Structures are given as structure tokens and as C-alpha cells.
């Protein structure tokens, strides 16, 4: 059988995955499902790009690392724009099917937790929500134990001849990275003397800012839709989400701003 557009994209399967839980189906539930399924596809793509970015940094392929970061940044803009679509749904329209979600919650997105791990926000709680041997747990274990993007960037700097402390290059990747005065001094030198590497640093700042922008817009969308009510799945809703705001993934890159 010849390959077709439909068979290549497996459209019959894809378009059959939007199954509202409400009966009869509430009109806006389809929109809710589609947007969140698309989010998960983009999360998968970002993780795919992060794996590639790690390889490029370790090979010191700066131009292609820049290109990959630009792609991720463009995807983040799409993620933010999708919130505009969700916000066309009024609070009453969401309430028409919210009870059908039962324990389901975006809080349970294991791919987004893996994305957080990739950015260095490591903790064991997400691992404990998934039984060992499940696909979700395997993905989370992978990103929990592998070096974060920042760890890989420090190895890249060392490969460029910068004196990154050995303790930082050999540290336990399951632990959150702490700000480092030594790294900040290196970064100041990079910004003052190496335009190529400093441009890569700026793309990492863009990435950090892009993730924070998505978090903020997500919080406001949830607040606009459910106010201060608890979230689905027993989460604290807006109260929990607010705690995730303004937590930089790369604090050293922000700390040097007042020193340049």
C-alpha cells in the first residue's frame, strides 16, 4: 500500500483520540482536549530537541546549538499562544464538564515534569507518582538522572577552555544546581570577550524567560477560569501554580546582569 498523507500521520488514530467524558458531550470539552493533547505533543518535541542540544553542546557545535535553541524558543511562543485559544472558553463553559475530569489534572503531565528536570528543577516527588516500569516513570527516571541543560552547558564552557571548577563538572546531576560565584566570573569574561559564546548564553536566557512567561500566562488563564478554587485532581490550583513563578533555571546568567 502506497504511503499517503493520512497514513504517514496516522490520521485515523489521531483524530479518534478526542473523546469527551461528558454525556452528551459538552461543546467546549473537545477544545479542551485538543489544546492539551497538542501541548503534550509539543512537550515531546521540546524533550527531543533538548536531547539533540545536549549532543551539540558536547560536540562544541555552537551554530547548530544556537539553531536548536531558536527552534525551542519558537515552540514556546506557540505554547503561550495556545493559552489565548483556551481563554476563549468562559468559566461557565469550563464548569459544564469540569466535574467529568475527576482526578485528571495537568499537574499529572509527566512530560512537563521531565521538561522541568531537563531545566534542572530536580526533585523526587514526581517520580513517586508513577509505578516503576511504566513508560512515564522510565521517562522521568531518564531525565532525573541525566545532566541538566545547565550541567551540559558548563561542560561546553570547559571545552571552550574556561576554568569551570571540577566539582561542578562532576557533581550529582540529581541535585538542583546552586548559583556559583566562580561560574559568574567566567560568564562575565565570556560576555566581555567572546561574542559567539555570549550569544549562546543569551539564547539560554531567552529559554529561561520563555518558560517563565508560559508559567505566568498559564497561572493567569487558570485564575481567570476557576479563580481561587482547588484544581482538578486535588491540586491547589492557582495557589500551587503561583509558587512556580519567577524561579530561574539558570540563576548565574541572571546574577551577572548587574556586573556587566
C-alpha positions in Angstrom: 0.0 0.0 0.0 1.4 3.4 -1.0 2.3 5.9 1.7 -0.2 8.7 1.9 -0.5 11.9 3.9 -3.2 10.2 6.0 -1.3 7.0 6.6 2.0 8.8 7.3 0.4 10.9 10.0 -1.9 8.1 11.2 -4.8 10.5 11.0 -7.5 7.9 11.6 -5.9 7.1 15.0 -5.0 10.7 15.8 -8.5 12.1 15.0 -10.1 9.4 17.1 -8.3 10.3 20.3 -10.6 13.2 21.2 -13.3 11.5 23.3 -15.2 13.8 25.7 -16.1 12.3 29.1 -19.3 14.3 29.3 -22.5 12.7 28.1 -24.0 14.1 26.0 -20.7 15.8 25.0 -20.3 19.4 26.1 -19.4 21.6 23.2 -16.2 23.1 24.7 -14.8 19.8 26.0 -13.4 19.0 22.6 -11.5 22.3 22.5 -10.1 21.5 26.0 -8.9 18.0 24.9 -7.4 19.2 21.6 -5.4 22.0 23.2 -4.0 19.8 25.9 -3.1 16.9 23.5 -1.3 19.5 21.4 0.6 20.7 24.5 1.8 17.1 25.1 3.0 16.8 21.5 5.0 20.0 21.8 6.4 18.8 25.2 7.6 15.7 23.4 9.2 17.7 20.7 11.0 20.0 23.2 12.4 17.0 25.0 13.5 15.6 21.6 15.3 18.9 20.9 16.9 19.0 24.3 18.5 15.6 23.7 19.8 17.0 20.4 21.0 20.2 22.1 23.0 18.2 24.6 24.8 16.3 21.9 25.6 19.6 20.0 27.0 21.3 23.1 29.2 18.3 24.0 30.5 18.4 20.4 31.0 22.2 20.7 28.8 22.7 17.6 27.8 26.2 18.6 26.0 27.3 15.4 23.7 24.3 15.4 23.2 24.6 19.2 22.0 28.1 18.6 19.7 26.9 15.8 18.2 24.2 18.1 17.6 26.7 20.9 15.9 29.1 18.4 13.5 26.2 17.4 12.7 25.6 21.1 12.1 29.3 21.7 9.7 29.4 18.7 7.8 26.4 20.1 7.5 28.2 23.5 5.8 31.1 21.7 3.3 28.7 20.2 2.7 27.3 23.7 1.9 30.8 25.0 -0.4 31.5 22.0 -2.4 28.3 22.7 -3.4 29.9 26.0 -5.2 32.6 24.0 -7.3 29.8 22.5 -8.2 28.3 25.9 -9.2 31.7 27.2 -12.0 31.9 24.6 -13.7 29.4 26.9 -15.6 31.1 29.7 -15.7 29.9 33.3 -19.2 28.6 32.9 -18.3 26.7 29.7 -15.4 25.0 31.6 -17.7 24.2 34.5 -20.1 22.5 32.2 -17.7 19.5 32.0 -15.1 20.1 34.8 -16.6 17.5 37.1 -16.1 14.8 34.5 -12.3 15.3 34.8 -12.4 13.6 38.2 -8.8 13.1 39.3 -7.3 14.2 36.0 -5.1 17.3 36.1 -2.4 19.0 34.1 -0.4 18.6 37.4 0.0 15.0 36.2 1.8 15.8 32.9 4.8 13.6 33.3 6.3 15.1 30.1 6.2 18.6 31.6 7.9 17.2 34.8 10.6 15.7 32.6 11.0 19.1 30.9 11.5 20.7 34.4 14.1 18.0 35.2 15.9 18.9 31.9 16.0 22.5 33.1 17.5 21.5 36.4 14.4 21.6 38.7 15.1 18.1 40.2 13.0 16.5 43.0 11.8 13.1 43.8 8.0 13.8 44.2 7.1 13.4 40.5 8.9 10.1 40.4 6.8 8.7 43.2 3.5 9.3 41.4 4.3 6.7 38.8 4.9 3.0 39.3 8.3 1.6 38.3 8.3 0.1 34.9 5.7 2.3 33.4 6.5 4.5 30.4 6.0 7.6 32.4 8.4 6.5 35.1 11.1 5.4 32.6 11.0 8.9 31.0 11.1 10.6 34.3 14.0 8.4 35.6 15.9 9.2 32.4 15.7 13.0 32.8 16.1 12.9 36.6 19.4 11.1 36.4 20.9 12.7 33.2 22.7 16.0 33.5 20.5 19.1 33.2 20.9 21.5 30.3 22.9 23.8 32.6 25.3 20.9 33.6 25.8 20.3 29.9 26.4 24.0 29.2 29.1 24.1 31.9 30.8 21.1 30.2 30.6 23.1 26.9 32.3 26.1 28.6 35.0 23.8 30.0 35.5 22.5 26.4 36.0 26.1 25.3 38.9 26.5 27.7 37.1 28.2 30.6 38.2 27.1 34.1 34.9 25.7 35.3 35.5 24.1 38.8 35.9 20.3 38.6 33.3 19.9 41.4 30.7 21.5 39.2 31.6 19.3 36.2 31.4 16.1 38.4 28.5 17.0 40.6 25.5 14.7 41.2 23.0 15.6 38.4 20.0 14.7 40.5 20.6 17.7 42.8 19.5 21.2 41.9 22.3 23.4 40.7 23.2 26.3 43.0 24.4 29.7 41.9 28.2 29.8 41.6 30.4 32.9 42.1 33.1 31.1 40.1 30.8 30.5 37.1 29.5 34.0 37.3 33.1 35.4 37.0 33.6 33.1 33.9 30.3 34.3 32.4 31.3 38.0 32.8 34.5 37.2 31.0 32.6 35.5 28.2 30.3 38.4 27.8 33.2 40.9 27.6 35.5 38.9 25.3 33.6 36.2 23.4 30.6 37.3 21.3 29.9 33.9 19.9 29.6 32.2 23.3 27.8 35.2 24.9 25.2 34.9 22.1 24.6 31.3 23.2 24.2 32.5 26.8 21.6 35.0 25.6 19.6 32.2 24.0 19.6 30.3 27.3 18.3 33.5 29.0 15.6 33.6 26.3 14.7 30.0 27.1 14.5 30.7 30.8 12.4 33.8 30.2 10.2 31.9 27.7 9.4 29.1 30.2 8.7 31.7 32.9 6.4 33.6 30.5 4.4 30.4 29.8 4.1 29.7 33.5 2.8 33.2 34.2 0.3 33.1 31.4 -0.8 29.6 32.5 -1.4 30.9 36.0 -3.5 33.8 34.8 -5.5 31.6 32.5 -6.3 29.2 35.4 -7.1 32.1 37.7 -9.4 33.6 35.0 -11.2 30.3 34.6 -11.6 28.9 38.1 -10.5 31.7 40.4 -9.2 30.5 43.8 -11.0 27.1 43.6 -8.9 24.0 44.1 -7.6 22.5 40.9 -8.7 19.2 39.4 -7.1 16.1 40.8 -6.9 17.6 44.2 -4.2 20.1 43.4 -4.1 23.5 45.0 -4.9 25.2 41.7 -3.7 28.8 41.4 -2.1 28.8 44.8 0.2 26.0 43.7 1.0 27.5 40.3 1.9 30.9 41.8 4.7 29.2 43.7 6.3 28.1 40.4 6.6 31.6 39.1 9.9 33.5 38.7 12.1 30.5 39.6 15.0 30.9 37.2 16.5 27.8 35.6 19.9 29.5 35.1 20.4 31.9 38.0 24.0 32.6 37.2 23.0 34.1 33.9 20.6 36.5 35.6 23.0 37.3 38.5 25.7 38.8 36.2 23.4 41.4 34.7 24.3 44.0 37.4 28.0 43.3 36.9 28.3 43.8 33.2 
